[in-house]
Amino acid sequence: MTDSMRRVAIVGGSRIPFCRSNTVYAEKSNLDMLTAVIDGVVERFELDGMQLDEVMAGAVMTHSRDFNLAREAVLSSKLSPLTTGITLQQACGTSLQAALNLAAKIACGQIESGIAAGTDTTSDAPIVFGNKFAQRMINLSQARTMKQRLAALKGFRPGELKPVSPTNGEMRTGLSMGQHCERMAQEWEITREDQDQLAYNSHQKAAAAYDDGFFDDLVTPWSGINRDNNLRADTSIEKLASLRTVFDKGSKATLSAGNSTSLTDGAAAVLLCSEEWAASNKLPVQAFLTTGRSASVDFVNDEGLLMAPTIAVAEMLQRAGLKLQDFDFYEIHEAFAAQVLCTLKAWESKDYCKQRLGLKKPLGSIDREKLNVNGSSLAVGHPFAATGARIVATLAQLLETKGSGRGLISVCTAGGMGVCAILERP
């Protein structure tokens, strides 16, 4: 431990191309993908065989076999097997929270280096049986005599074999994230046209970034693919407008498959460390992770499910002594175009900022030209736990390319939570 707080360096990240569910990665597991991105970091920064202090990673959609996912990925990777692996999960904020946790340890001198990562697959989603059949199987496995085995099977009905499919619905409300976001869009009067425009912009920016070579170091080709297969450089406002709404069929419905993220498979990782460790290993520093914040909303009692980042960012700015306008880049996770637009509108609202955020005046508007400048989740995809690490690595590289500056990260999550962070390059 140190007597004073140290700066937390971001060396850089690596991810595999993100792919639509049940396409290229249909037969890949979370372990496969997480191992691939850890090795991507290892190869990019020549860490083969090196012992890092920690790898902190997780996934949202997991099998029971994934109970020690981060450690198993370390053991499958090219890192030293002496590297500790810690598994955590905070829905879509998982890998950003992992980065913040590692940063806190680095800042106070508890550790020197670590990889924050996330992985998710909806192609290899856990398919399980209902509680009745599961309990029956447990009783059967514990039976020692034929009489006990027959007793465990007594009353069995074929209907018990019906699998319970995974769902992205909120347990407390029974509504999907898209249904919740549709409610938010209607509450904040977000138009279909504005949502489609934001989605179109995201695809255009991401395609341009690929063409310009921005992602060359960030995206490691894997399984025969070198670019996110959700990306549609040829989409148009007209094509997006033609898509039907998917979460509500009423006349006020606005959310479509085009302005909502698709189910995606993929993984991402980012290397963090102390300045001293970076120097001793002759590694570059792209940016510094300076602070972060988490917040939650009471969505069960009608707060917007994905509005927690409005609170997290406001609290983070107050603690950091910054204004919303004090940033060169804004990386706001595009779970849905409507979610981004609701967030921006809330920060501009005098009533919301006063009544919900406790502020004397609105946080205000941002320069939209600085928003998701190389596209975001609507274009590249959203493997739930991987998005945070993707954004951290993207923003760090943006700041390095610019030479100096400050960037804000905002990620909404299931369960009515939000995670945010600030990256800076002096």
C-alpha positions in Angstrom: 0.0 0.0 0.0 1.1 3.6 -0.7 0.8 6.7 1.4 -0.7 8.7 -1.5 -3.0 7.8 -4.4 -1.2 6.9 -7.7 -2.4 7.5 -11.2 -3.9 4.5 -13.0 -2.6 4.0 -16.5 -4.4 2.5 -19.4 -2.0 0.8 -21.7 -4.5 -0.4 -24.2 -7.0 -3.0 -25.1 -7.9 -5.8 -27.5 -11.2 -7.4 -28.6 -12.4 -9.9 -31.1 -14.9 -8.8 -33.7 -18.4 -8.7 -32.3 -20.9 -11.0 -34.1 -24.6 -11.3 -34.2 -26.0 -14.1 -32.1 -26.1 -17.5 -33.8 -23.7 -16.6 -36.6 -19.9 -16.9 -36.6 -19.5 -17.7 -33.0 -22.5 -20.0 -32.7 -20.3 -22.8 -31.3 -18.0 -20.7 -29.2 -18.2 -20.4 -25.4 -17.6 -17.6 -23.0 -14.4 -19.3 -22.1 -13.2 -19.5 -25.7 -13.9 -15.8 -26.3 -12.5 -14.5 -23.0 -9.3 -16.5 -23.5 -9.0 -15.0 -27.0 -9.1 -11.4 -25.8 -6.8 -12.0 -23.0 -4.3 -13.4 -25.5 -5.0 -10.5 -27.7 -3.7 -8.2 -25.0 -0.8 -10.5 -24.3 0.2 -10.5 -27.9 -0.3 -6.8 -28.4 1.9 -5.8 -25.5 4.3 -8.8 -25.4 3.2 -10.2 -22.1 3.7 -13.9 -23.0 4.3 -15.9 -19.8 4.2 -12.8 -17.6 2.5 -12.9 -14.2 0.0 -10.0 -13.8 -1.5 -9.3 -10.4 -5.1 -9.9 -11.5 -7.5 -10.6 -14.3 -10.9 -9.4 -13.4 -13.7 -10.5 -15.8 -17.2 -11.8 -16.1 -20.2 -12.6 -18.3 -23.9 -12.0 -18.0 -25.2 -15.2 -19.8 -23.4 -18.0 -18.0 -23.6 -21.8 -17.5 -22.9 -23.4 -14.2 -19.6 -24.4 -15.5 -18.6 -20.7 -15.7 -18.5 -20.3 -12.0 -14.7 -19.6 -12.1 -14.6 -18.1 -15.5 -11.9 -15.5 -15.2 -9.4 -18.0 -13.6 -10.2 -20.7 -16.2 -9.5 -18.1 -18.9 -6.2 -17.2 -17.4 -5.2 -20.9 -17.2 -6.2 -21.2 -20.9 -4.3 -18.1 -21.9 -0.6 -17.3 -22.5 -0.3 -15.5 -19.2 1.6 -17.1 -16.4 -0.7 -19.5 -14.5 0.3 -17.7 -11.3 -1.9 -14.8 -12.4 -5.1 -14.5 -10.2 -8.4 -14.6 -12.0 -11.5 -12.9 -10.3 -15.0 -13.4 -11.7 -17.5 -10.6 -11.2 -20.8 -9.5 -12.8 -22.7 -6.2 -13.0 -24.9 -6.8 -16.0 -23.8 -4.6 -18.9 -21.5 -2.7 -16.7 -19.4 -5.7 -15.8 -16.1 -4.9 -17.5 -16.2 -1.2 -16.8 -16.8 -2.1 -13.1 -13.9 -4.5 -13.4 -11.7 -1.7 -14.6 -12.8 0.6 -11.8 -12.1 -2.2 -9.2 -8.6 -2.8 -10.6 -8.0 0.9 -10.7 -8.8 1.4 -7.1 -6.3 -1.4 -6.1 -3.7 0.1 -8.4 -4.3 3.6 -7.1 -3.7 2.6 -3.5 -0.7 0.4 -4.2 -2.4 -3.0 -3.5 -1.6 -4.2 -7.0 0.5 -3.0 -10.0 -1.2 -4.5 -13.0 -4.4 -6.1 -14.2 -6.7 -6.9 -17.1 -10.3 -5.9 -17.0 -12.5 -7.9 -19.4 -15.9 -9.2 -20.3 -17.4 -11.8 -22.6 -20.9 -12.8 -23.5 -22.7 -15.2 -25.9 -26.4 -15.5 -26.5 -25.7 -18.3 -29.0 -24.5 -20.5 -26.2 -27.2 -19.5 -23.7 -27.9 -21.7 -20.7 -30.9 -23.9 -21.4 -32.2 -25.4 -18.1 -35.1 -27.5 -16.8 -37.7 -26.3 -14.4 -37.3 -26.5 -10.7 -39.4 -29.6 -10.3 -37.4 -31.7 -12.7 -34.1 -30.2 -11.5 -34.9 -31.2 -7.9 -36.0 -34.6 -9.1 -32.5 -35.1 -10.7 -30.8 -34.0 -7.5 -32.8 -36.5 -5.5 -32.0 -39.2 -8.1 -28.3 -38.5 -7.9 -28.4 -38.9 -4.1 -30.3 -42.1 -4.2 -28.4 -45.1 -3.1 -30.9 -47.9 -3.4 -33.4 -49.0 -6.1 -36.2 -48.0 -3.9 -34.8 -44.5 -3.4 -34.3 -44.2 -7.2 -37.9 -45.2 -7.9 -39.2 -42.8 -5.2 -37.3 -40.0 -6.9 -39.0 -40.7 -10.2 -42.4 -41.2 -8.7 -45.0 -38.8 -10.3 -42.7 -37.9 -13.2 -44.6 -36.3 -16.2 -43.1 -35.7 -19.7 -44.0 -32.0 -19.3 -41.2 -31.7 -16.8 -38.8 -32.0 -19.7 -39.8 -28.8 -21.2 -36.7 -26.5 -21.0 -36.8 -23.1 -19.5 -35.5 -20.7 -22.1 -33.3 -17.8 -21.0 -34.9 -14.3 -21.1 -33.7 -10.8 -20.8 -36.8 -9.7 -19.0 -36.5 -8.0 -15.6 -37.5 -10.3 -12.8 -39.3 -7.6 -10.8 -41.4 -6.3 -13.7 -41.5 -9.1 -16.2 -40.8 -6.6 -18.9 -37.9 -6.8 -21.3 -35.3 -4.0 -21.5 -36.7 -2.9 -24.8 -40.2 -2.6 -23.3 -38.9 -0.5 -20.5 -37.0 1.7 -23.0 -40.1 2.1 -25.1 -41.8 3.5 -22.0 -38.9 5.9 -21.5 -39.0 7.0 -25.1 -42.7 7.9 -24.7 -42.2 9.6 -21.4 -39.4 11.8 -22.8 -41.1 12.2 -26.2 -38.2 10.8 -28.2 -39.2 10.5 -31.8 -38.6 7.6 -34.1 -36.8 9.9 -36.6 -34.3 11.0 -34.0 -33.6 7.4 -32.9 -33.1 6.3 -36.5 -30.8 9.2 -37.1 -28.6 8.3 -34.2 -28.5 4.7 -35.3 -27.5 5.7 -38.8 -24.8 8.0 -37.5 -23.4 5.1 -35.4 -23.1 2.8 -38.4 -21.5 5.5 -40.6 -19.0 6.5 -37.9 -17.9 2.9 -37.2 -17.5 2.1 -40.8 -15.4 5.2 -41.4 -13.3 4.3 -38.3 -12.6 0.8 -39.7 -11.7 2.3 -43.1 -9.4 4.8 -41.4 -7.6 2.0 -39.6 -8.6 3.2 -36.1 -9.6 -0.4 -35.1 -6.5 -2.1 -36.5 -4.8 -2.4 -33.1 -8.0 -2.7 -31.1 -9.7 -5.6 -33.0 -7.9 -8.9 -33.3 -9.2 -11.1 -36.1 -10.6 -14.4 -34.8 -12.5 -17.4 -36.2 -12.0 -16.2 -39.7 -13.6 -12.7 -39.3 -11.9 -9.4 -38.8 -14.8 -6.9 -38.6 -18.0 -6.7 -36.6 -20.7 -8.4 -38.6 -23.5 -6.3 -37.2 -22.0 -3.2 -38.9 -24.1 -2.0 -41.8 -22.1 0.6 -43.8 -24.8 0.6 -46.5 -27.8 1.3 -44.3 -29.8 4.4 -44.8 -32.4 6.5 -43.0 -35.0 5.1 -45.4 -34.1 1.4 -44.6 -34.2 2.1 -40.9 -37.5 3.9 -41.1 -39.0 0.9 -42.9 -38.4 -1.5 -40.0 -41.4 -2.4 -37.9 -41.4 -1.7 -34.1 -40.6 -4.6 -32.0 -41.4 -3.9 -28.3 -44.8 -2.3 -28.7 -47.3 -2.4 -31.5 -49.2 0.8 -30.5 -49.3 4.0 -32.6 -46.8 5.6 -30.2 -44.2 2.8 -30.5 -40.8 3.9 -31.8 -38.2 1.2 -31.0 -37.2 -1.1 -33.9 -34.5 -3.7 -34.6 -32.6 -0.9 -36.4 -32.4 1.5 -33.5 -31.9 -1.1 -30.8 -28.8 -3.3 -30.3 -29.0 -6.8 -31.6 -28.1 -9.9 -29.5 -24.4 -10.2 -29.9 -21.5 -12.6 -29.1 -18.0 -11.3 -28.3 -15.4 -10.3 -25.7 -13.1 -7.4 -24.9 -10.2 -6.7 -22.6 -8.1 -3.8 -21.5 -4.7 -3.6 -19.6 -4.4 -1.2 -16.6 -1.4 -0.6 -14.4 0.7 1.8 -12.4 2.9 4.3 -14.2 5.9 2.6 -12.6 4.9 -0.9 -13.9 4.3 0.5 -17.4 7.8 2.1 -17.4 9.6 -0.9 -16.1 8.0 -3.0 -18.8 8.6 -0.4 -21.5 4.8 -0.1 -22.2 3.1 3.0 -23.5 0.4 4.9 -21.6 -2.6 5.9 -23.7 -4.6 7.6 -20.9 -5.4 7.6 -17.2 -8.5 6.3 -15.5 -9.2 9.1 -13.0 -12.6 8.3 -11.4 -15.8 6.5 -11.7 -19.3 6.1 -10.2 -22.2 3.7 -10.0 -25.9 4.6 -9.3 -29.3 2.9 -9.4 -32.9 3.8 -10.0 -36.1 2.5 -8.5 -37.4 1.2 -11.8 -39.9 -1.2 -10.1 -41.8 1.9 -9.0 -41.7 3.5 -12.5 -38.4 5.2 -12.8 -36.9 4.6 -16.2 -34.9 1.4 -16.2 -32.0 2.8 -18.1 -31.9 6.3 -16.5 -29.3 5.4 -13.8 -26.4 6.8 -15.8 -28.0 10.3 -15.6 -27.5 10.1 -11.8 -24.1 8.4 -11.8 -22.7 11.0 -14.1 -24.1 13.9 -12.2 -22.7 12.6 -8.9 -19.3 11.8 -10.5 -19.1 15.3 -12.0 -19.9 16.9 -8.6 -17.2 14.9 -6.9 -14.6 15.6 -9.7 -15.5 19.4 -9.8 -16.3 19.2 -13.5 -19.1 20.3 -15.8 -20.7 18.1 -18.4 -19.2 20.3 -21.0 -15.6 19.8 -19.8 -15.0 16.8 -22.2 -13.5 16.2 -25.6 -15.3 12.9 -26.1 -18.5 11.3 -24.8 -18.8 7.5 -25.0 -22.4 6.7 -24.2 -23.3 3.1 -24.6 -26.0 2.7 -27.2 -28.2 0.0 -25.7 -31.0 1.7 -27.6 -30.9 5.0 -29.5 -33.8 6.1 -27.3 -31.8 5.5 -24.1 -29.0 7.8 -25.3 -31.5 10.5 -26.3 -33.4 10.2 -23.0 -30.2 10.6 -21.1 -29.2 13.7 -23.0 -32.6 15.2 -22.7 -32.7 14.5 -18.9 -29.4 16.4 -18.5 -30.9 19.3 -20.3 -34.1 19.3 -18.2 -34.4 21.9 -15.5 -37.1 19.9 -13.7 -35.3 16.6 -13.9 -32.0 18.0 -12.7 -33.7 19.8 -9.8 -36.1 17.2 -8.7 -34.2 14.0 -9.4 -30.6 15.1 -9.3 -30.9 17.8 -6.7 -29.1 20.4 -8.8 -29.8 24.1 -8.9 -29.6 24.2 -12.7 -29.5 21.6 -15.6 -26.3 19.9 -16.4 -26.9 21.2 -19.9 -26.2 20.0 -23.5 -23.2 18.4 -25.0 -21.6 19.0 -28.3 -23.1 16.1 -30.3 -20.1 16.1 -32.6 -18.1 14.7 -29.7 -20.6 11.8 -29.0 -19.5 8.3 -29.9 -17.2 9.6 -32.7 -16.3 6.2 -34.0 -19.7 4.6 -33.5 -20.9 2.5 -30.6 -23.1 -0.4 -29.7 -25.8 0.1 -32.3 -23.2 -0.4 -35.0 -20.6 -2.8 -33.6 -22.9 -4.8 -31.3 -23.3 -5.3 -27.6 -22.1 -8.5 -25.9 -23.4 -7.5 -22.5 -20.3 -7.8 -20.2 -17.8 -6.9 -22.9 -19.1 -3.4 -23.8 -17.4 -1.6 -20.9 -13.9 -2.8 -21.8 -14.6 -2.1 -25.4 -15.4 1.5 -24.6 -12.5 2.0 -22.2 -10.0 0.8 -24.8 -11.7 2.8 -27.6 -11.7 6.0 -25.6 -8.1 5.6 -24.4 -7.0 5.2 -28.0 -9.0 8.3 -29.0 -7.2 10.3 -26.3 -3.8 9.0 -27.4 -4.6 9.9 -31.0 -5.7 13.4 -30.1 -2.6 13.9 -27.9 -4.4 15.2 -24.8 -7.9 15.6 -23.5 -10.7 14.2 -21.3 -13.4 11.7 -22.1 -16.6 10.6 -20.3 -18.0 7.0 -20.3 -21.6 6.2 -19.5 -23.1 2.7 -19.4 -26.6 1.7 -18.5 -27.3 -1.8 -17.3 -30.1 -4.2 -16.5 -31.5 -4.0 -13.0 -31.8 -0.2 -13.2 -28.1 0.5 -12.7 -25.5 2.8 -14.3 -21.7 2.9 -14.3 -19.6 5.8 -15.5 -16.0 6.8 -15.6 -13.6 9.6 -16.7 -10.4 9.0 -18.7 -7.8 11.8 -19.2 -4.6 12.3 -21.1 -2.6 15.3 -19.9 
